[in-house]
């Protein structure tokens, strides 16, 4: 089936008759497989609440409500006036993703509420139960007596029975690029002053009363403020919502809505194992369908990125830097290695002139004098390489319409937009504006210095990646950098939210204790196989080759990283063990690619191959050697079929990759 033909293979959408609260004292919705159940109720004070179960175990209790400027909160003295239901079972194709098609299968319940003594004030709470989790959102119907809603707080509270252990990202504030290290804490021990970035992973521990894994995040963030969490002071095991504030406001405003107010989905993925949470497409499903009628022009691929290595070159007859000769040298490398794209970025100066962080007007449709842009565009086209353009969001904003039209005329493939570092309502709207206008001019988008994914890549499949992570650039200036344990957390926690833009392809591999900080030609932590595995383990549809051309000459793994696909037909997470290892298998056509990574210790895994299908496969593995330098790689070949098991040993900070092709 073509990835580029959006087609419903199976679609069922049914609305039930409405049911008044009196005939249904406990409105309940259950997932299609009956494992997830949500029971709605009102507290004695008339506050909306719910309790959720997974496999008959109570996993979370929720208290709900919204607070507005100039009126009483919609969190008490409410009554149920209606309950409606809907069912959907639809499978649709996906042009870019970890699978080529996705099933959207859920049962939905809408609980309509009104204030007891003011029936004109209404609130709807929508619950969806999927086999892999639940989602809920608020809807405030339009009130003709008001010109606008000014939301000052979302009063969502989530209480978790027992005392699960949270893997969380503590942030300094709402102006953030999510560039922090993950921490581990019992929910009861989280400081109430800690602002928590999403996603949050809750793992069952010996003190919990169930064995359910839960991941908390949000989906379909549009025209709203980004969601964070914090521990509720004085209420054990409870996390409360925090919204990113609108900049420049002194009235506490978080969201201003001029018609119906519809919040993003609050998502709780659930499973008895960690692996399905990473495989899940729930966040993706909760977004609006694609608005790009024909996405065939969207072509994921690899790109070079000279900024990371600081424009280092070796044995060339010119001065490396932000100039035509340097970029032609990179284009030659891309052409030789079949690397689809090359990025124009910058040093301390952007390719379009001025400082990386603009402090005045800058023209993003011109280049610095040292770059002959028409000649570079001609040269890249002749070499069958397309250019991508990095830019600061504030430099792009005043020229957005002109810039994207110009880039299309130039034949640019896409843009990397950087340094947003916010997810308030205004910035969220900017993301969607850029995605829409880029799509109109056949440009892909990568978000750097960004908030976490919320699934907008379903609506705008030209959005390929989001950073929202402490990235391998930190090896350039931090003594900690990105150790293997952190890289593993990216795979097991951050990746639950969606695709990631991570700095792949560094060739100077060292162990954490040997890291030497350098802004030029930096090192990367973990073995060569650990770094190669990122191209499979991470969902990254525009992976970088961040090193300079000469750094790749004669290096083990170059053939793999220049041929591994960047778009997938199927994804299976085979092993996911926090603090230990991850193994992911992805299919492109009939070929399977496996990648494994470890943290601070070595690991051995036995991997059944039952998913391969019929026939025998030639398996080529690149492995950590038992002894040697972190840059060393051993190669192993096997002939395997679906009845076999692949046994792999990974070193500390190590990994492996395997390519399995039909014989």
C-alpha positions in Angstrom: 0.0 0.0 0.0 1.4 3.4 -0.9 2.3 5.6 2.0 1.2 8.6 0.0 -2.4 7.6 -0.5 -4.5 8.5 2.5 -7.1 5.9 2.6 -9.5 4.5 5.2 -9.3 0.8 5.2 -11.8 0.3 7.8 -14.0 3.1 9.3 -16.8 2.9 11.7 -18.2 5.9 13.5 -21.3 5.6 15.6 -23.1 8.0 17.8 -25.3 6.6 20.6 -28.5 8.1 21.8 -28.0 10.6 24.6 -28.4 9.4 28.2 -29.5 11.6 31.0 -27.5 11.5 34.2 -30.5 10.1 36.2 -30.4 6.9 34.1 -26.7 6.5 34.3 -25.4 7.4 37.8 -21.8 6.4 36.9 -21.1 7.3 33.3 -18.4 4.9 32.1 -16.4 4.3 29.0 -14.3 1.3 28.2 -11.6 0.6 25.6 -12.4 -1.7 22.7 -10.3 -4.5 24.3 -12.0 -3.7 27.7 -8.6 -3.3 29.5 -8.9 0.5 30.0 -12.0 1.8 31.8 -12.9 5.4 32.9 -15.6 6.1 35.4 -16.9 9.7 35.7 -18.5 11.1 38.8 -19.2 14.4 40.6 -17.9 15.0 44.1 -20.1 16.1 46.9 -19.1 19.7 46.0 -20.1 19.1 42.4 -16.5 18.9 41.1 -15.9 16.6 38.0 -13.8 13.6 38.9 -12.9 10.3 37.3 -11.2 7.1 38.2 -9.3 5.0 35.6 -8.6 1.3 35.6 -6.1 -0.8 33.6 -6.8 -4.5 33.6 -9.2 -4.1 36.5 -6.5 -2.3 38.6 -7.2 1.3 39.7 -4.3 3.4 38.3 -5.3 7.0 38.6 -7.9 9.3 40.1 -8.6 12.7 38.5 -10.1 15.9 39.7 -11.0 18.4 36.9 -11.9 22.0 36.3 -11.0 25.3 34.7 -10.4 28.8 36.2 -11.3 32.0 34.3 -10.7 35.7 34.9 -13.8 37.5 36.0 -15.9 34.5 36.8 -16.2 31.6 39.2 -14.1 28.5 38.3 -15.8 25.7 36.5 -14.8 23.2 39.1 -17.7 22.9 41.6 -21.5 23.1 41.9 -21.9 21.4 38.5 -24.5 18.9 37.4 -24.5 16.4 34.6 -27.1 17.3 31.9 -26.2 14.8 29.2 -23.9 11.9 28.3 -23.2 10.9 24.7 -21.0 8.3 23.2 -19.1 7.6 20.0 -17.1 4.7 18.6 -14.4 4.8 15.9 -12.4 2.1 14.2 -10.4 3.6 11.3 -7.1 2.7 9.7 -5.3 5.4 7.6 -2.0 5.5 5.8 0.8 7.7 7.0 3.3 9.4 4.7 6.0 9.8 7.4 6.2 7.9 10.6 7.3 4.8 12.5 4.6 2.8 10.7 3.0 3.1 7.2 -0.5 2.9 8.6 -2.2 3.5 11.9 -5.4 2.2 13.4 -7.5 4.8 15.3 -9.7 2.7 17.5 -11.5 4.1 20.5 -14.7 4.5 22.5 -15.6 8.1 23.4 -17.8 9.5 26.1 -18.8 13.2 26.3 -20.1 14.4 29.7 -22.0 17.6 29.4 -22.2 19.7 32.6 -23.8 23.0 33.7 -23.5 25.1 36.8 -26.5 24.3 39.0 -27.7 27.9 39.5 -26.5 29.2 36.2 -27.4 26.8 33.4 -25.9 29.2 30.8 -22.4 28.3 32.1 -21.5 25.0 30.5 -18.6 22.6 30.4 -18.0 19.4 28.4 -15.4 16.8 29.3 -14.5 14.4 26.5 -13.0 11.0 27.4 -11.5 8.6 24.9 -10.6 5.0 25.9 -8.0 3.3 23.7 -6.5 -0.1 24.1 -3.2 1.6 25.0 -4.4 4.4 27.2 -6.9 7.1 27.8 -7.2 10.8 26.9 -9.5 13.6 28.0 -10.1 17.2 27.1 -12.2 20.1 28.2 -14.7 22.0 25.9 -16.3 25.2 26.9 -19.1 26.0 24.5 -19.4 29.5 23.1 -21.2 31.9 25.5 -22.9 34.7 23.5 -22.8 36.9 26.5 -19.0 37.0 26.5 -16.6 38.3 23.8 -13.8 36.1 25.0 -12.6 33.6 27.6 -9.5 34.4 29.6 -8.2 31.1 31.1 -6.0 31.7 34.1 -5.5 28.1 35.2 -6.3 24.5 34.4 -7.3 22.7 37.6 -6.5 19.2 36.5 -5.2 17.0 39.3 -4.0 13.4 38.9 -3.5 11.1 41.9 -1.7 7.8 41.6 -2.4 4.9 44.0 0.6 3.6 45.9 3.8 5.5 45.2 5.0 4.9 41.6 8.4 6.0 40.6 8.5 8.9 38.2 11.1 9.5 35.5 10.8 13.2 35.1 12.4 16.2 33.4 12.8 19.1 36.0 12.9 22.5 34.3 13.9 25.9 35.5 10.8 27.7 34.1 8.4 28.0 31.2 11.0 29.6 28.9 12.8 26.3 28.1 14.2 24.2 25.4 13.8 21.0 27.6 17.6 20.7 27.8 17.9 19.0 31.1 18.7 15.6 32.5 16.0 13.1 33.5 15.7 12.4 37.2 14.2 9.5 39.1 11.9 10.1 42.1 8.9 8.5 43.9 5.9 10.7 43.1 5.5 11.4 46.8 9.0 12.8 47.0 8.8 15.3 44.1 9.3 18.9 45.4 6.2 21.0 44.8 8.4 23.8 43.4 9.7 21.6 40.6 8.2 22.4 37.2 8.0 19.1 35.3 8.3 18.8 31.5 6.5 16.2 29.6 6.4 13.3 28.9 6.6 11.8 32.4 7.0 8.1 32.8 5.6 6.3 35.9 7.1 2.9 36.5 5.5 0.4 38.9 7.6 -0.4 42.0 7.3 -2.7 44.9 5.3 -0.1 46.8 2.6 0.2 44.1 -0.6 -1.8 44.2 -0.5 -2.6 40.5 2.0 -3.4 37.7 0.9 -0.8 35.2 3.3 1.5 33.4 1.9 5.0 32.7 3.3 7.8 30.5 1.8 11.3 30.9 1.8 13.8 28.1 -0.5 16.0 25.9 -1.7 15.8 22.3 -3.2 18.2 19.7 -1.6 21.3 21.2 -3.1 24.1 19.1 -4.1 27.6 20.0 -3.5 26.8 23.7 -0.7 26.9 26.3 1.7 24.1 26.8 1.1 21.7 29.7 3.5 21.1 32.5 3.1 19.2 35.8 4.0 19.9 39.4 3.6 18.0 42.7 0.6 19.1 44.7 1.7 20.5 48.0 0.1 18.6 50.9 -1.6 16.0 48.7 0.6 12.9 48.4 1.1 11.2 45.1 -0.8 13.9 43.2 0.4 15.9 40.2 -1.3 19.1 39.1 -1.4 20.9 35.8 0.6 24.0 35.1 0.1 26.1 31.9 2.7 28.2 30.1 1.7 31.9 30.7 1.1 34.4 27.9 4.2 36.7 27.8 3.8 40.3 28.9 0.5 39.7 30.8 0.1 40.7 34.4 -3.3 39.3 34.9 -2.3 35.6 35.0 -3.7 34.9 31.6 -2.7 31.5 30.1 -5.2 31.3 27.2 -7.5 33.7 25.5 -10.3 32.2 23.4 -12.8 34.2 21.3 -15.2 31.4 20.6 -15.5 27.8 21.9 -12.6 26.9 24.1 -11.2 23.4 23.3 -8.2 22.2 25.2 -5.5 19.8 24.0 -5.9 16.2 25.0 -4.4 15.1 28.3 -2.9 11.7 27.6 -2.2 8.7 29.9 -0.6 5.8 28.0 -0.9 2.5 29.8 0.5 -0.9 29.6 1.8 -3.8 31.7 5.2 -3.4 29.9 7.2 -0.4 28.9 7.8 -1.5 25.3 4.2 -0.8 24.0 4.3 2.8 25.3 7.2 3.5 22.9 5.5 1.7 20.1 2.2 3.6 20.7 0.7 6.0 18.1 -1.8 7.4 20.6 -0.4 10.9 20.6 -0.4 10.9 16.8 -4.0 9.6 16.6 -5.3 12.4 18.8 -4.4 15.1 16.3 -6.4 16.3 13.3 -6.0 14.4 10.1 -3.4 15.6 7.5 -4.1 18.9 5.8 -1.7 18.2 3.0 -3.7 16.6 0.2 -0.7 15.2 -1.7 2.3 14.6 0.6 4.4 12.8 -2.1 6.9 15.7 -2.1 7.8 15.0 1.5 11.0 12.9 1.4 12.7 12.1 4.7 16.5 11.7 4.4 19.9 12.5 5.9 21.5 15.9 6.1 24.9 17.2 7.0 25.2 19.9 9.7 28.5 21.8 9.8 27.7 23.9 12.9 28.2 20.9 15.2 31.8 20.3 14.3 32.5 24.1 13.9 33.2 24.0 10.2 36.4 21.9 10.5 37.9 20.5 7.3 41.2 18.7 6.6 43.6 18.9 3.7 41.7 21.4 1.6 43.2 24.2 -0.5 41.0 27.0 1.1 40.2 28.4 4.5 37.2 26.5 6.0 34.3 28.6 7.2 31.1 30.2 6.2 31.9 30.4 2.5 31.1 29.0 -0.9 34.1 26.6 -1.0 33.3 25.0 2.3 29.7 24.3 1.4 30.7 23.0 -2.1 33.1 20.6 -0.3 30.2 19.3 1.8 28.0 19.0 -1.2 30.7 16.9 -2.9 30.7 14.6 0.2 26.9 14.3 0.2 26.9 13.5 -3.5 29.6 10.8 -3.1 27.9 9.2 -0.1 24.3 9.5 -1.4 23.4 11.9 1.4 20.2 13.6 0.3 20.6 17.0 2.0 23.1 19.6 3.1 22.3 22.3 5.7 23.3 25.9 5.6 23.6 27.1 9.2 26.3 29.3 10.6 29.1 29.8 13.1 28.8 32.8 15.4 27.2 34.4 12.3 24.1 32.9 10.5 24.3 32.0 6.9 22.0 35.0 6.2 24.2 37.4 8.1 24.1 38.9 11.6 24.5 37.1 14.9 23.0 33.7 15.6 20.7 35.3 18.0 19.3 38.4 16.2 19.3 41.7 17.9 17.9 43.7 15.0 16.4 43.4 11.6 17.9 40.6 9.4 17.1 39.5 5.9 16.7 35.7 5.7 16.4 35.8 1.9 20.0 36.9 1.4 23.4 35.3 2.3 26.6 36.6 3.8 28.9 38.0 1.1 31.3 35.0 1.4 28.5 32.7 0.1 27.7 32.9 -3.5 24.2 31.6 -3.0 23.1 31.4 -6.7 26.2 29.4 -7.5 25.8 27.2 -4.5 22.2 26.4 -5.5 23.3 25.6 -9.0 26.1 23.4 -7.8 23.9 21.5 -5.4 21.3 20.8 -8.1 24.0 19.6 -10.5 25.2 17.2 -7.7 21.7 16.0 -7.0 21.8 17.4 -3.4 19.2 19.7 -2.0 19.9 22.4 0.5 18.2 22.9 3.9 18.3 26.2 5.8 18.7 26.8 9.5 17.3 30.0 11.0 16.4 31.7 14.3 12.6 31.9 14.7 12.7 35.6 15.4 14.6 36.3 12.2 12.1 34.3 10.2 8.9 35.7 11.8 8.7 39.1 10.1 9.6 37.7 6.7 7.7 34.4 6.9 5.5 34.7 3.8 8.3 36.2 1.7 10.9 33.7 2.9 9.0 30.5 2.3 7.9 31.6 -1.2 11.6 32.5 -1.9 12.9 29.2 -0.6 10.5 27.3 -2.8 11.8 29.2 -5.8 15.3 28.4 -4.9 14.5 24.7 -4.6 15.2 24.4 -0.9 14.1 21.2 0.7 13.2 22.5 4.2 14.0 24.7 7.2 15.2 24.1 10.7 13.7 26.7 13.0 15.5 27.3 16.3 15.5 29.0 19.7 11.8 29.2 20.2 12.2 28.0 23.8 8.6 28.7 24.6 5.2 27.0 24.3 2.8 29.7 25.4 -0.4 30.2 23.3 1.3 32.8 21.0 4.3 30.6 20.3 2.1 27.5 19.7 0.2 29.5 17.1 3.5 30.4 15.5 4.5 26.8 15.1 1.2 26.0 13.3 1.6 29.1 11.1 5.1 28.1 10.1 4.0 24.5 9.4 1.1 25.5 7.3 2.9 28.1 5.2 5.9 25.9 4.8 3.6 23.2 3.5 2.1 25.6 1.0 5.5 26.0 -0.5 6.6 22.3 -0.3 9.1 22.8 2.6 9.7 20.4 5.4 10.2 21.7 9.0 12.5 20.6 11.8 12.0 22.3 15.2 15.2 22.9 17.2 15.1 24.7 20.6 11.6 23.4 20.8 8.9 22.1 23.0 8.0 18.4 23.1 6.1 16.8 20.3 2.3 16.7 20.6 1.5 15.0 17.3 1.2 18.0 15.0 3.1 15.9 12.5 -0.1 14.1 11.8 -1.8 17.3 10.7 1.3 18.7 9.1 3.4 15.7 7.9 6.0 18.1 6.6 7.0 18.5 10.2 9.6 15.9 10.6 11.3 16.3 13.9 11.5 18.1 17.3 14.5 18.5 19.5 13.1 19.1 23.0 16.0 17.3 24.6 19.5 17.9 25.9 21.4 17.0 22.7 24.9 15.8 21.8 26.0 19.4 21.2 26.5 19.4 25.0 29.7 17.4 24.5 31.1 20.6 23.1 30.9 22.6 26.3 29.8 20.4 29.3 32.0 18.0 31.3 28.9 15.8 31.7 27.7 16.1 28.1 25.4 13.3 26.9 26.6 10.1 28.5 25.1 6.8 27.3 22.7 6.7 30.3 21.2 10.0 29.1 21.0 8.7 25.5 19.1 5.7 26.8 16.7 7.9 28.6 16.0 9.8 25.4 15.0 6.5 23.8 12.9 5.2 26.7 11.2 8.4 28.0 11.5 11.4 25.6 10.7 9.2 22.5 7.3 8.4 23.9 6.1 11.8 22.8 7.2 11.6 19.2 10.1 12.0 16.7 13.3 13.6 17.8 16.0 15.8 16.2 19.2 14.5 17.7 22.8 15.2 16.7 23.8 11.8 15.1 27.0 10.7 13.4 29.9 11.8 15.6 33.0 9.7 14.9 35.2 10.4 17.9 33.8 7.9 20.4 34.9 7.9 24.0 33.7 6.6 27.3 32.3 9.2 29.7 35.4 9.3 31.9 37.5 10.2 28.9 35.4 13.0 27.5 37.4 16.1 26.6 35.3 19.2 26.0 35.9 20.9 22.7 33.8 23.2 20.6 35.6 22.1 17.4 35.5 18.5 16.3 33.8 17.4 19.5 33.7 13.9 20.9 30.6 11.7 21.4 30.1 9.3 24.4 29.5 5.6 23.9 30.9 3.1 21.5 30.6 3.5 17.7 27.9 0.8 17.7 26.0 2.8 20.4 26.1 5.9 18.2 25.1 4.0 15.0 22.2 2.4 16.9 20.6 5.9 17.3 19.7 5.8 13.6 17.3 2.9 14.3 16.4 3.3 18.0 15.3 7.0 17.7 12.4 8.0 15.4 14.3 10.6 13.4 13.1 11.4 9.9 15.9 13.9 9.1 18.9 12.4 10.9 22.2 14.4 10.7 25.7 13.4 9.8 27.2 16.0 12.1 30.9 15.4 11.6 33.0 16.8 8.8 33.7 14.8 5.6 37.3 13.8 6.4 36.2 12.4 9.8 34.2 9.7 8.0 36.9 8.5 5.7 37.6 4.8 6.3 35.4 4.8 9.4 33.5 1.7 10.5 29.8 2.1 10.1 29.8 4.7 7.4 28.1 2.4 4.9 25.3 1.7 7.5 24.6 5.3 8.4 24.4 6.4 4.7 22.0 3.6 3.8 19.8 3.1 6.8 16.2 4.3 6.0 14.7 7.3 7.6 11.0 6.3 7.2 9.4 3.1 8.4 6.6 0.7 7.6 6.6 -1.1 11.0 8.2 -0.6 14.4 8.6 -3.1 17.2 10.3 -2.4 20.5 11.9 -5.7 21.4 13.5 -4.8 24.7 13.0 -1.7 27.0 14.7 -1.8 30.4 15.2 1.5 32.2 18.8 2.1 33.1 19.9 -1.0 31.2 19.1 -1.2 27.5 16.8 -0.8 24.6 16.4 -2.8 21.3 14.2 -1.6 18.5 13.4 -3.3 15.2 12.1 -1.3 12.3 11.0 -2.5 8.9 11.3 -0.8 5.5 9.8 -2.8 2.7 11.0 -6.4 3.5 14.2 -5.3 5.1 14.5 -5.2 8.9 16.9 -3.0 10.8 17.7 -3.5 14.5 19.4 -1.2 16.9 20.4 -1.6 20.5 21.8 0.7 23.1 23.0 0.3 26.7 23.6 2.7 29.5 26.3 2.4 32.2 26.6 -1.4 32.1 27.0 -4.1 29.5 24.0 -6.2 28.6 23.3 -9.5 26.7 20.0 -10.0 24.9 18.4 -12.9 23.1 16.1 -11.6 20.3 13.5 -14.0 18.8 13.0 -13.2 15.1 9.4 -14.5 14.8 8.3 -11.2 13.2 10.5 -11.7 10.1 7.9 -13.6 8.0 8.6 -16.3 5.4 12.0 -17.1 4.0 15.6 -16.8 5.1 17.4 -13.5 5.8 21.0 -12.4 5.5 21.8 -10.7 8.9 24.7 -8.3 9.0 25.6 -7.1 12.5 27.9 -4.4 13.7 28.9 -5.1 17.3 31.0 -3.9 20.2 34.2 -6.0 20.3 35.0 -7.7 23.6 38.0 -5.5 24.0 39.4 -2.5 22.2 38.8 1.2 21.6 35.3 2.7 21.6 35.6 3.4 17.8 36.2 -0.3 17.1 33.4 -2.4 15.5 33.2 -6.2 14.9 31.1 -7.5 11.9 29.2 -10.7 12.0 27.1 -12.4 9.3 24.4 -15.0 9.9 21.6 -16.6 7.8 18.4 -16.6 9.9 14.7 -17.2 9.7 11.7 -16.5 11.8 12.4 -19.6 14.0 15.8 -18.3 15.0 17.0 -16.2 17.9 19.7 -13.5 17.6 22.1 -13.4 20.5 23.9 -10.1 21.1 26.4 -8.9 23.7 26.7 -5.1 24.2 29.4 -3.3 26.1 28.8 -0.6 28.7 27.9 2.5 26.8 27.6 0.2 23.8 25.2 -1.1 21.3 24.7 -2.9 18.0 23.0 -2.5 14.7 21.8 -5.3 12.4 20.5 -5.3 8.8 18.3 -8.3 7.9 17.5 -8.6 4.2 15.8 -11.5 2.4 18.2 -13.9 0.8 
